[in-house]
């Protein structure tokens, strides 16, 4: 089916698919983060507000997740630049 499209259309479709896959990965990551941090930090039945300990735990959990993600992205970029990739 892809041979029915010209090069420009194929590149546009590829770009669209890559963006959609990246968005799906982002959604999966957010879902995982929410699940992990919720299970780790929310110990009681939620009411209209989180307890001070739950709030602090959630903030720390999210911050550590973001720190780890940023670290991993930087390491991947370093490896790409060392290997001569784009």
Buried (B, 14 or more C-beta within 10 A) or exposed (E): EEEEEEEEEEEEEEEEEEEEEEEEEEEEEEEEBEEEBEEEBBEEEEEEEBBEEBEEBBEEBBEEBEEEEEEEEEEEEEEEEEEEEE
